[in-house]
């Protein structure tokens, strides 16, 4: 069971297709303070692959992810500088 996380900001990328969610994610993470938590809501199944890769590549922490009824949610903690 997933814990309830309180995000500093939320990115709603529902209805958008690759590569838009990840492009928007990149901008939103850039605007967060170090250690900030961003919740991403998406409907594109490719985000299940793309968002974890984004986090690994840039060093951010994918704290949690889940899927319910075709909606994918990700909680990403921005790396400390």
mmCIF file as gemmi writes it, N, C-alpha and C atoms, coordinates in Angstrom:
data_model
loop_
_atom_site.group_PDB
_atom_site.id
_atom_site.type_symbol
_atom_site.label_atom_id
_atom_site.label_alt_id
_atom_site.label_comp_id
_atom_site.label_asym_id
_atom_site.label_entity_id
_atom_site.label_seq_id
_atom_site.pdbx_PDB_ins_code
_atom_site.Cartn_x
_atom_site.Cartn_y
_atom_site.Cartn_z
_atom_site.occupancy
_atom_site.B_iso_or_equiv
_atom_site.pdbx_formal_charge
_atom_site.auth_seq_id
_atom_site.auth_asym_id
_atom_site.pdbx_PDB_model_num
ATOM 1 N N . UNK Axp A 1 ? 0.838 -1.191 0 1 0 ? 1 A 1
ATOM 2 C CA . UNK Axp A 1 ? 0 0 0 1 0 ? 1 A 1
ATOM 3 C C . UNK Axp A 1 ? 0.874 1.242 0 1 0 ? 1 A 1
ATOM 4 N N . UNK Axp A 2 ? 0.528 2.215 -0.798 1 0 ? 2 A 1
ATOM 5 C CA . UNK Axp A 2 ? 1.298 3.439 -0.908 1 0 ? 2 A 1
ATOM 6 C C . UNK Axp A 2 ? 0.923 4.409 0.204 1 0 ? 2 A 1
ATOM 7 N N . UNK Axp A 3 ? 1.928 5.161 0.637 1 0 ? 3 A 1
ATOM 8 C CA . UNK Axp A 3 ? 1.675 6.179 1.652 1 0 ? 3 A 1
ATOM 9 C C . UNK Axp A 3 ? 1.132 7.429 0.981 1 0 ? 3 A 1
ATOM 10 N N . UNK Axp A 4 ? 0.503 8.268 1.773 1 0 ? 4 A 1
ATOM 11 C CA . UNK Axp A 4 ? -0.006 9.536 1.255 1 0 ? 4 A 1
ATOM 12 C C . UNK Axp A 4 ? 1.112 10.561 1.382 1 0 ? 4 A 1
ATOM 13 N N . UNK Axp A 5 ? 1.463 11.154 0.258 1 0 ? 5 A 1
ATOM 14 C CA . UNK Axp A 5 ? 2.533 12.136 0.231 1 0 ? 5 A 1
ATOM 15 C C . UNK Axp A 5 ? 1.963 13.515 -0.05 1 0 ? 5 A 1
ATOM 16 N N . UNK Axp A 6 ? 2.548 14.509 0.56 1 0 ? 6 A 1
ATOM 17 C CA . UNK Axp A 6 ? 2.129 15.89 0.357 1 0 ? 6 A 1
ATOM 18 C C . UNK Axp A 6 ? 3.164 16.581 -0.531 1 0 ? 6 A 1
ATOM 19 N N . UNK Axp A 7 ? 2.77 16.857 -1.768 1 0 ? 7 A 1
ATOM 20 C CA . UNK Axp A 7 ? 3.684 17.453 -2.733 1 0 ? 7 A 1
ATOM 21 C C . UNK Axp A 7 ? 3.754 18.966 -2.557 1 0 ? 7 A 1
ATOM 22 N N . UNK Axp A 8 ? 4.927 19.518 -2.881 1 0 ? 8 A 1
ATOM 23 C CA . UNK Axp A 8 ? 5.099 20.971 -2.892 1 0 ? 8 A 1
ATOM 24 C C . UNK Axp A 8 ? 4.395 21.579 -4.098 1 0 ? 8 A 1
ATOM 25 N N . UNK Axp A 9 ? 4.409 20.846 -5.211 1 0 ? 9 A 1
ATOM 26 C CA . UNK Axp A 9 ? 3.752 21.283 -6.444 1 0 ? 9 A 1
ATOM 27 C C . UNK Axp A 9 ? 3.195 20.065 -7.165 1 0 ? 9 A 1
ATOM 28 N N . UNK Axp A 10 ? 2.218 20.314 -8.039 1 0 ? 10 A 1
ATOM 29 C CA . UNK Axp A 10 ? 1.621 19.247 -8.84 1 0 ? 10 A 1
ATOM 30 C C . UNK Axp A 10 ? 1.683 19.631 -10.311 1 0 ? 10 A 1
ATOM 31 N N . UNK Axp A 11 ? 2.087 18.665 -11.127 1 0 ? 11 A 1
ATOM 32 C CA . UNK Axp A 11 ? 2.083 18.824 -12.577 1 0 ? 11 A 1
ATOM 33 C C . UNK Axp A 11 ? 0.993 17.915 -13.127 1 0 ? 11 A 1
ATOM 34 N N . UNK Axp A 12 ? -0.027 18.502 -13.726 1 0 ? 12 A 1
ATOM 35 C CA . UNK Axp A 12 ? -1.112 17.729 -14.328 1 0 ? 12 A 1
ATOM 36 C C . UNK Axp A 12 ? -0.839 17.619 -15.83 1 0 ? 12 A 1
ATOM 37 N N . UNK Axp A 13 ? -0.382 16.432 -16.238 1 0 ? 13 A 1
ATOM 38 C CA . UNK Axp A 13 ? -0.065 16.186 -17.645 1 0 ? 13 A 1
ATOM 39 C C . UNK Axp A 13 ? -1.084 15.236 -18.275 1 0 ? 13 A 1
ATOM 40 N N . UNK Axp A 14 ? -2.285 15.182 -17.71 1 0 ? 14 A 1
ATOM 41 C CA . UNK Axp A 14 ? -3.303 14.286 -18.257 1 0 ? 14 A 1
ATOM 42 C C . UNK Axp A 14 ? -3.657 14.716 -19.674 1 0 ? 14 A 1
ATOM 43 N N . UNK Axp A 15 ? -3.835 13.718 -20.531 1 0 ? 15 A 1
ATOM 44 C CA . UNK Axp A 15 ? -4.2 13.969 -21.916 1 0 ? 15 A 1
ATOM 45 C C . UNK Axp A 15 ? -3.033 14.288 -22.824 1 0 ? 15 A 1
ATOM 46 N N . UNK Axp A 16 ? -1.84 14.441 -22.278 1 0 ? 16 A 1
ATOM 47 C CA . UNK Axp A 16 ? -0.667 14.754 -23.087 1 0 ? 16 A 1
ATOM 48 C C . UNK Axp A 16 ? 0.078 13.472 -23.454 1 0 ? 16 A 1
ATOM 49 N N . UNK Axp A 17 ? 0.683 13.468 -24.624 1 0 ? 17 A 1
ATOM 50 C CA . UNK Axp A 17 ? 1.427 12.306 -25.109 1 0 ? 17 A 1
ATOM 51 C C . UNK Axp A 17 ? 2.917 12.601 -25.124 1 0 ? 17 A 1
ATOM 52 N N . UNK Axp A 18 ? 3.685 11.528 -25.08 1 0 ? 18 A 1
ATOM 53 C CA . UNK Axp A 18 ? 5.137 11.615 -25.155 1 0 ? 18 A 1
ATOM 54 C C . UNK Axp A 18 ? 5.541 12.457 -26.365 1 0 ? 18 A 1
ATOM 55 N N . UNK Axp A 19 ? 6.466 13.362 -26.229 1 0 ? 19 A 1
ATOM 56 C CA . UNK Axp A 19 ? 7.36 13.613 -25.082 1 0 ? 19 A 1
ATOM 57 C C . UNK Axp A 19 ? 6.894 14.756 -24.169 1 0 ? 19 A 1
ATOM 58 N N . UNK Axp A 20 ? 5.687 15.258 -24.363 1 0 ? 20 A 1
ATOM 59 C CA . UNK Axp A 20 ? 5.237 16.428 -23.603 1 0 ? 20 A 1
ATOM 60 C C . UNK Axp A 20 ? 5.305 16.272 -22.079 1 0 ? 20 A 1
ATOM 61 N N . UNK Axp A 21 ? 4.821 15.154 -21.5 1 0 ? 21 A 1
ATOM 62 C CA . UNK Axp A 21 ? 4.884 15.063 -20.03 1 0 ? 21 A 1
ATOM 63 C C . UNK Axp A 21 ? 6.297 15.198 -19.479 1 0 ? 21 A 1
ATOM 64 N N . UNK Axp A 22 ? 7.275 14.571 -20.135 1 0 ? 22 A 1
ATOM 65 C CA . UNK Axp A 22 ? 8.651 14.643 -19.632 1 0 ? 22 A 1
ATOM 66 C C . UNK Axp A 22 ? 9.245 16.032 -19.867 1 0 ? 22 A 1
ATOM 67 N N . UNK Axp A 23 ? 8.898 16.665 -20.961 1 0 ? 23 A 1
ATOM 68 C CA . UNK Axp A 23 ? 9.379 18.034 -21.205 1 0 ? 23 A 1
ATOM 69 C C . UNK Axp A 23 ? 8.832 18.98 -20.136 1 0 ? 23 A 1
ATOM 70 N N . UNK Axp A 24 ? 7.557 18.83 -19.804 1 0 ? 24 A 1
ATOM 71 C CA . UNK Axp A 24 ? 6.959 19.658 -18.753 1 0 ? 24 A 1
ATOM 72 C C . UNK Axp A 24 ? 7.565 19.329 -17.39 1 0 ? 24 A 1
ATOM 73 N N . UNK Axp A 25 ? 7.809 18.039 -17.15 1 0 ? 25 A 1
ATOM 74 C CA . UNK Axp A 25 ? 8.417 17.597 -15.897 1 0 ? 25 A 1
ATOM 75 C C . UNK Axp A 25 ? 9.773 18.269 -15.71 1 0 ? 25 A 1
ATOM 76 N N . UNK Axp A 26 ? 10.559 18.3 -16.767 1 0 ? 26 A 1
ATOM 77 C CA . UNK Axp A 26 ? 11.89 18.906 -16.688 1 0 ? 26 A 1
ATOM 78 C C . UNK Axp A 26 ? 11.79 20.367 -16.225 1 0 ? 26 A 1
ATOM 79 N N . UNK Axp A 27 ? 10.859 21.107 -16.789 1 0 ? 27 A 1
ATOM 80 C CA . UNK Axp A 27 ? 10.694 22.519 -16.41 1 0 ? 27 A 1
ATOM 81 C C . UNK Axp A 27 ? 10.195 22.651 -14.974 1 0 ? 27 A 1
ATOM 82 N N . UNK Axp A 28 ? 9.236 21.829 -14.575 1 0 ? 28 A 1
ATOM 83 C CA . UNK Axp A 28 ? 8.68 21.922 -13.22 1 0 ? 28 A 1
ATOM 84 C C . UNK Axp A 28 ? 9.721 21.554 -12.166 1 0 ? 28 A 1
ATOM 85 N N . UNK Axp A 29 ? 10.539 20.537 -12.437 1 0 ? 29 A 1
ATOM 86 C CA . UNK Axp A 29 ? 11.581 20.149 -11.482 1 0 ? 29 A 1
ATOM 87 C C . UNK Axp A 29 ? 12.602 21.277 -11.352 1 0 ? 29 A 1
ATOM 88 N N . UNK Axp A 30 ? 12.928 21.898 -12.456 1 0 ? 30 A 1
ATOM 89 C CA . UNK Axp A 30 ? 13.899 23.005 -12.439 1 0 ? 30 A 1
ATOM 90 C C . UNK Axp A 30 ? 13.422 24.123 -11.513 1 0 ? 30 A 1
ATOM 91 N N . UNK Axp A 31 ? 12.118 24.365 -11.472 1 0 ? 31 A 1
ATOM 92 C CA . UNK Axp A 31 ? 11.563 25.45 -10.662 1 0 ? 31 A 1
ATOM 93 C C . UNK Axp A 31 ? 11.402 25.1 -9.182 1 0 ? 31 A 1
ATOM 94 N N . UNK Axp A 32 ? 11.56 23.834 -8.82 1 0 ? 32 A 1
ATOM 95 C CA . UNK Axp A 32 ? 11.434 23.415 -7.419 1 0 ? 32 A 1
ATOM 96 C C . UNK Axp A 32 ? 12.712 23.716 -6.649 1 0 ? 32 A 1
ATOM 97 N N . UNK Axp A 33 ? 12.601 23.992 -5.35 1 0 ? 33 A 1
ATOM 98 C CA . UNK Axp A 33 ? 13.817 24.088 -4.534 1 0 ? 33 A 1
ATOM 99 C C . UNK Axp A 33 ? 14.416 22.687 -4.341 1 0 ? 33 A 1
ATOM 100 N N . UNK Axp A 34 ? 15.697 22.626 -4.041 1 0 ? 34 A 1
ATOM 101 C CA . UNK Axp A 34 ? 16.349 21.338 -3.772 1 0 ? 34 A 1
ATOM 102 C C . UNK Axp A 34 ? 15.59 20.606 -2.666 1 0 ? 34 A 1
ATOM 103 N N . UNK Axp A 35 ? 15.326 19.341 -2.866 1 0 ? 35 A 1
ATOM 104 C CA . UNK Axp A 35 ? 14.592 18.545 -1.884 1 0 ? 35 A 1
ATOM 105 C C . UNK Axp A 35 ? 13.084 18.664 -2.004 1 0 ? 35 A 1
ATOM 106 N N . UNK Axp A 36 ? 12.6 19.523 -2.916 1 0 ? 36 A 1
ATOM 107 C CA . UNK Axp A 36 ? 11.162 19.698 -3.103 1 0 ? 36 A 1
ATOM 108 C C . UNK Axp A 36 ? 10.521 18.458 -3.704 1 0 ? 36 A 1
ATOM 109 N N . UNK Axp A 37 ? 9.244 18.251 -3.423 1 0 ? 37 A 1
ATOM 110 C CA . UNK Axp A 37 ? 8.512 17.086 -3.908 1 0 ? 37 A 1
ATOM 111 C C . UNK Axp A 37 ? 7.473 17.512 -4.936 1 0 ? 37 A 1
ATOM 112 N N . UNK Axp A 38 ? 7.558 16.905 -6.112 1 0 ? 38 A 1
ATOM 113 C CA . UNK Axp A 38 ? 6.642 17.188 -7.21 1 0 ? 38 A 1
ATOM 114 C C . UNK Axp A 38 ? 5.77 15.971 -7.469 1 0 ? 38 A 1
ATOM 115 N N . UNK Axp A 39 ? 4.465 16.187 -7.523 1 0 ? 39 A 1
ATOM 116 C CA . UNK Axp A 39 ? 3.533 15.131 -7.911 1 0 ? 39 A 1
ATOM 117 C C . UNK Axp A 39 ? 3.222 15.327 -9.396 1 0 ? 39 A 1
ATOM 118 N N . UNK Axp A 40 ? 3.33 14.247 -10.161 1 0 ? 40 A 1
ATOM 119 C CA . UNK Axp A 40 ? 3.011 14.276 -11.586 1 0 ? 40 A 1
ATOM 120 C C . UNK Axp A 40 ? 1.812 13.366 -11.817 1 0 ? 40 A 1
ATOM 121 N N . UNK Axp A 41 ? 0.811 13.87 -12.53 1 0 ? 41 A 1
ATOM 122 C CA . UNK Axp A 41 ? -0.37 13.09 -12.895 1 0 ? 41 A 1
ATOM 123 C C . UNK Axp A 41 ? -0.37 12.994 -14.411 1 0 ? 41 A 1
ATOM 124 N N . UNK Axp A 42 ? -0.408 11.77 -14.927 1 0 ? 42 A 1
ATOM 125 C CA . UNK Axp A 42 ? -0.336 11.568 -16.377 1 0 ? 42 A 1
ATOM 126 C C . UNK Axp A 42 ? -1.263 10.437 -16.802 1 0 ? 42 A 1
ATOM 127 N N . UNK Axp A 43 ? -1.612 10.441 -18.093 1 0 ? 43 A 1
ATOM 128 C CA . UNK Axp A 43 ? -2.435 9.362 -18.64 1 0 ? 43 A 1
ATOM 129 C C . UNK Axp A 43 ? -1.715 8.599 -19.749 1 0 ? 43 A 1
ATOM 130 N N . UNK Axp A 44 ? -0.54 9.052 -20.141 1 0 ? 44 A 1
ATOM 131 C CA . UNK Axp A 44 ? 0.233 8.389 -21.192 1 0 ? 44 A 1
ATOM 132 C C . UNK Axp A 44 ? 0.99 7.206 -20.583 1 0 ? 44 A 1
ATOM 133 N N . UNK Axp A 45 ? 0.704 5.972 -21.035 1 0 ? 45 A 1
ATOM 134 C CA . UNK Axp A 45 ? 1.393 4.804 -20.47 1 0 ? 45 A 1
ATOM 135 C C . UNK Axp A 45 ? 2.909 4.839 -20.632 1 0 ? 45 A 1
ATOM 136 N N . UNK Axp A 46 ? 3.412 5.559 -21.608 1 0 ? 46 A 1
ATOM 137 C CA . UNK Axp A 46 ? 4.868 5.612 -21.796 1 0 ? 46 A 1
ATOM 138 C C . UNK Axp A 46 ? 5.567 6.322 -20.637 1 0 ? 46 A 1
ATOM 139 N N . UNK Axp A 47 ? 4.816 7.06 -19.818 1 0 ? 47 A 1
ATOM 140 C CA . UNK Axp A 47 ? 5.439 7.713 -18.663 1 0 ? 47 A 1
ATOM 141 C C . UNK Axp A 47 ? 5.952 6.677 -17.663 1 0 ? 47 A 1
ATOM 142 N N . UNK Axp A 48 ? 5.382 5.465 -17.68 1 0 ? 48 A 1
ATOM 143 C CA . UNK Axp A 48 ? 5.871 4.405 -16.778 1 0 ? 48 A 1
ATOM 144 C C . UNK Axp A 48 ? 7.328 4.077 -17.063 1 0 ? 48 A 1
ATOM 145 N N . UNK Axp A 49 ? 7.754 4.261 -18.301 1 0 ? 49 A 1
ATOM 146 C CA . UNK Axp A 49 ? 9.143 4.036 -18.697 1 0 ? 49 A 1
ATOM 147 C C . UNK Axp A 49 ? 9.939 5.339 -18.611 1 0 ? 49 A 1
ATOM 148 N N . UNK Axp A 50 ? 9.36 6.413 -19.138 1 0 ? 50 A 1
ATOM 149 C CA . UNK Axp A 50 ? 10.101 7.66 -19.313 1 0 ? 50 A 1
ATOM 150 C C . UNK Axp A 50 ? 10.408 8.397 -18.013 1 0 ? 50 A 1
ATOM 151 N N . UNK Axp A 51 ? 9.462 8.438 -17.093 1 0 ? 51 A 1
ATOM 152 C CA . UNK Axp A 51 ? 9.68 9.201 -15.858 1 0 ? 51 A 1
ATOM 153 C C . UNK Axp A 51 ? 10.733 8.549 -14.964 1 0 ? 51 A 1
ATOM 154 N N . UNK Axp A 52 ? 10.701 7.219 -14.743 1 0 ? 52 A 1
ATOM 155 C CA . UNK Axp A 52 ? 11.806 6.622 -13.968 1 0 ? 52 A 1
ATOM 156 C C . UNK Axp A 52 ? 13.172 6.843 -14.628 1 0 ? 52 A 1
ATOM 157 N N . UNK Axp A 53 ? 13.245 6.751 -15.953 1 0 ? 53 A 1
ATOM 158 C CA . UNK Axp A 53 ? 14.524 6.991 -16.646 1 0 ? 53 A 1
ATOM 159 C C . UNK Axp A 53 ? 14.974 8.438 -16.46 1 0 ? 53 A 1
ATOM 160 N N . UNK Axp A 54 ? 14.041 9.372 -16.531 1 0 ? 54 A 1
ATOM 161 C CA . UNK Axp A 54 ? 14.333 10.787 -16.307 1 0 ? 54 A 1
ATOM 162 C C . UNK Axp A 54 ? 14.972 10.973 -14.922 1 0 ? 54 A 1
ATOM 163 N N . UNK Axp A 55 ? 14.381 10.346 -13.912 1 0 ? 55 A 1
ATOM 164 C CA . UNK Axp A 55 ? 14.883 10.485 -12.543 1 0 ? 55 A 1
ATOM 165 C C . UNK Axp A 55 ? 16.294 9.916 -12.4 1 0 ? 55 A 1
ATOM 166 N N . UNK Axp A 56 ? 16.519 8.739 -12.954 1 0 ? 56 A 1
ATOM 167 C CA . UNK Axp A 56 ? 17.847 8.125 -12.881 1 0 ? 56 A 1
ATOM 168 C C . UNK Axp A 56 ? 18.873 8.99 -13.598 1 0 ? 56 A 1
ATOM 169 N N . UNK Axp A 57 ? 18.535 9.44 -14.777 1 0 ? 57 A 1
ATOM 170 C CA . UNK Axp A 57 ? 19.463 10.218 -15.602 1 0 ? 57 A 1
ATOM 171 C C . UNK Axp A 57 ? 19.868 11.525 -14.928 1 0 ? 57 A 1
ATOM 172 N N . UNK Axp A 58 ? 18.921 12.196 -14.295 1 0 ? 58 A 1
ATOM 173 C CA . UNK Axp A 58 ? 19.203 13.499 -13.696 1 0 ? 58 A 1
ATOM 174 C C . UNK Axp A 58 ? 19.454 13.446 -12.184 1 0 ? 58 A 1
ATOM 175 N N . UNK Axp A 59 ? 19.329 12.271 -11.578 1 0 ? 59 A 1
ATOM 176 C CA . UNK Axp A 59 ? 19.672 12.116 -10.164 1 0 ? 59 A 1
ATOM 177 C C . UNK Axp A 59 ? 18.585 12.482 -9.184 1 0 ? 59 A 1
ATOM 178 N N . UNK Axp A 60 ? 17.337 12.591 -9.663 1 0 ? 60 A 1
ATOM 179 C CA . UNK Axp A 60 ? 16.224 12.865 -8.758 1 0 ? 60 A 1
ATOM 180 C C . UNK Axp A 60 ? 15.69 11.542 -8.206 1 0 ? 60 A 1
ATOM 181 N N . UNK Axp A 61 ? 14.983 11.612 -7.091 1 0 ? 61 A 1
ATOM 182 C CA . UNK Axp A 61 ? 14.46 10.394 -6.463 1 0 ? 61 A 1
ATOM 183 C C . UNK Axp A 61 ? 12.991 10.19 -6.836 1 0 ? 61 A 1
ATOM 184 N N . UNK Axp A 62 ? 12.702 9.039 -7.427 1 0 ? 62 A 1
ATOM 185 C CA . UNK Axp A 62 ? 11.311 8.653 -7.657 1 0 ? 62 A 1
ATOM 186 C C . UNK Axp A 62 ? 10.834 8.012 -6.361 1 0 ? 62 A 1
ATOM 187 N N . UNK Axp A 63 ? 10.144 8.794 -5.555 1 0 ? 63 A 1
ATOM 188 C CA . UNK Axp A 63 ? 9.76 8.383 -4.205 1 0 ? 63 A 1
ATOM 189 C C . UNK Axp A 63 ? 8.666 7.325 -4.257 1 0 ? 63 A 1
ATOM 190 N N . UNK Axp A 64 ? 7.709 7.532 -5.158 1 0 ? 64 A 1
ATOM 191 C CA . UNK Axp A 64 ? 6.56 6.63 -5.224 1 0 ? 64 A 1
ATOM 192 C C . UNK Axp A 64 ? 5.901 6.786 -6.579 1 0 ? 64 A 1
ATOM 193 N N . UNK Axp A 65 ? 5.28 5.703 -7.04 1 0 ? 65 A 1
ATOM 194 C CA . UNK Axp A 65 ? 4.456 5.779 -8.239 1 0 ? 65 A 1
ATOM 195 C C . UNK Axp A 65 ? 3.309 4.79 -8.097 1 0 ? 65 A 1
ATOM 196 N N . UNK Axp A 66 ? 2.18 5.134 -8.71 1 0 ? 66 A 1
ATOM 197 C CA . UNK Axp A 66 ? 1.061 4.198 -8.723 1 0 ? 66 A 1
ATOM 198 C C . UNK Axp A 66 ? 0.205 4.453 -9.955 1 0 ? 66 A 1
ATOM 199 N N . UNK Axp A 67 ? -0.711 3.541 -10.183 1 0 ? 67 A 1
ATOM 200 C CA . UNK Axp A 67 ? -1.592 3.617 -11.352 1 0 ? 67 A 1
ATOM 201 C C . UNK Axp A 67 ? -2.971 3.159 -10.928 1 0 ? 67 A 1
ATOM 202 N N . UNK Axp A 68 ? -3.966 3.915 -11.358 1 0 ? 68 A 1
ATOM 203 C CA . UNK Axp A 68 ? -5.347 3.536 -11.066 1 0 ? 68 A 1
ATOM 204 C C . UNK Axp A 68 ? -6.222 4.01 -12.212 1 0 ? 68 A 1
ATOM 205 N N . UNK Axp A 69 ? -6.88 3.067 -12.864 1 0 ? 69 A 1
ATOM 206 C CA . UNK Axp A 69 ? -7.828 3.397 -13.917 1 0 ? 69 A 1
ATOM 207 C C . UNK Axp A 69 ? -7.232 4.172 -15.077 1 0 ? 69 A 1
ATOM 208 N N . UNK Axp A 70 ? -5.982 3.869 -15.433 1 0 ? 70 A 1
ATOM 209 C CA . UNK Axp A 70 ? -5.352 4.55 -16.559 1 0 ? 70 A 1
ATOM 210 C C . UNK Axp A 70 ? -4.747 5.901 -16.226 1 0 ? 70 A 1
ATOM 211 N N . UNK Axp A 71 ? -4.734 6.258 -14.943 1 0 ? 71 A 1
ATOM 212 C CA . UNK Axp A 71 ? -4.072 7.487 -14.5 1 0 ? 71 A 1
ATOM 213 C C . UNK Axp A 71 ? -2.843 7.091 -13.698 1 0 ? 71 A 1
ATOM 214 N N . UNK Axp A 72 ? -1.721 7.673 -14.082 1 0 ? 72 A 1
ATOM 215 C CA . UNK Axp A 72 ? -0.44 7.361 -13.45 1 0 ? 72 A 1
ATOM 216 C C . UNK Axp A 72 ? -0.029 8.547 -12.596 1 0 ? 72 A 1
ATOM 217 N N . UNK Axp A 73 ? 0.452 8.245 -11.383 1 0 ? 73 A 1
ATOM 218 C CA . UNK Axp A 73 ? 0.904 9.296 -10.464 1 0 ? 73 A 1
ATOM 219 C C . UNK Axp A 73 ? 2.333 8.978 -10.043 1 0 ? 73 A 1
ATOM 220 N N . UNK Axp A 74 ? 3.137 10.018 -10.003 1 0 ? 74 A 1
ATOM 221 C CA . UNK Axp A 74 ? 4.542 9.903 -9.627 1 0 ? 74 A 1
ATOM 222 C C . UNK Axp A 74 ? 4.857 11.002 -8.624 1 0 ? 74 A 1
ATOM 223 N N . UNK Axp A 75 ? 5.667 10.669 -7.635 1 0 ? 75 A 1
ATOM 224 C CA . UNK Axp A 75 ? 6.146 11.656 -6.682 1 0 ? 75 A 1
ATOM 225 C C . UNK Axp A 75 ? 7.654 11.669 -6.808 1 0 ? 75 A 1
ATOM 226 N N . UNK Axp A 76 ? 8.189 12.832 -7.177 1 0 ? 76 A 1
ATOM 227 C CA . UNK Axp A 76 ? 9.613 12.963 -7.48 1 0 ? 76 A 1
ATOM 228 C C . UNK Axp A 76 ? 10.22 14.012 -6.552 1 0 ? 76 A 1
ATOM 229 N N . UNK Axp A 77 ? 11.287 13.595 -5.868 1 0 ? 77 A 1
ATOM 230 C CA . UNK Axp A 77 ? 11.998 14.525 -4.993 1 0 ? 77 A 1
ATOM 231 C C . UNK Axp A 77 ? 13.224 15.046 -5.743 1 0 ? 77 A 1
ATOM 232 N N . UNK Axp A 78 ? 13.297 16.373 -5.847 1 0 ? 78 A 1
ATOM 233 C CA . UNK Axp A 78 ? 14.42 16.989 -6.551 1 0 ? 78 A 1
ATOM 234 C C . UNK Axp A 78 ? 15.698 16.767 -5.763 1 0 ? 78 A 1
ATOM 235 N N . UNK Axp A 79 ? 16.752 16.432 -6.488 1 0 ? 79 A 1
ATOM 236 C CA . UNK Axp A 79 ? 18.033 16.169 -5.824 1 0 ? 79 A 1
ATOM 237 C C . UNK Axp A 79 ? 18.527 17.44 -5.126 1 0 ? 79 A 1
ATOM 238 N N . UNK Axp A 80 ? 19.295 17.225 -4.076 1 0 ? 80 A 1
ATOM 239 C CA . UNK Axp A 80 ? 19.922 18.348 -3.384 1 0 ? 80 A 1
ATOM 240 C C . UNK Axp A 80 ? 21.09 18.839 -4.216 1 0 ? 80 A 1
ATOM 241 N N . UNK Axp A 81 ? 21.298 20.117 -4.199 1 0 ? 81 A 1
ATOM 242 C CA . UNK Axp A 81 ? 22.409 20.684 -4.99 1 0 ? 81 A 1
ATOM 243 C C . UNK Axp A 81 ? 23.746 20.444 -4.353 1 0 ? 81 A 1
